[in-house]
Amino acid sequence: MTACTCGLRPIAYEDTEHYLISMDFLAGRERFFKHLFADDADDADDADDAADD
């Protein structure tokens, strides 16, 4: 089931957001990790640079 302006309606499991995101992750988890952890690495580099000043 999914919600729409007309209420709830049946939906195929393969069309659910959960399924699509999970499959996308499994097909390219490196891309997800790169996106998720990019800010952490950038913040650490910025902290190191600030400590050097």
N, C-alpha and C positions, 0 to 999 in steps of 0.2 A: 504494500500500500504506500502511496505517496500523497502528499497534500497538494491541492491545487485550488484555484479560486472557486471551483465547483464542489469542493470537499475532498474526501478521500477517493482514490481510484486505484485499481490493481495495476501493478507494474512488474515486469519480469525482474528476477533477481539480478541478472546481468546488466540491467539498466539503472540499478541503484547507485547512488553516489558512493556509498561504502565500497561496493564491489569495484567500481571504476577506479577509485583512488588506490585501492589495494592492488589491483592488477597493474596499474601504472607504476606503483612503487616496486613491485616484483620485477617488472620489465626493465627498470632503470633506477635501481636504488642509489647508485652513485650520484645521479643528478639530484635526488632528494637530499642526500647527505651534504653535497656541495652547497646547496641552498640553505639547509638548516644550520650548518656550522660555519658558514662564511663570515658572518658577523662576529662570532666568537673569536676567530683567528684575527680578523681586522682589529677588534677591540684590544686583543693581547698585544698586537704590534704597536698600536697607538700608545698603550700603557708603557711599553718598553721604550718607545721614542721619547715620551714625556719624562721618564726616569733618567734618560741620557742627557736631557737638557739641564 
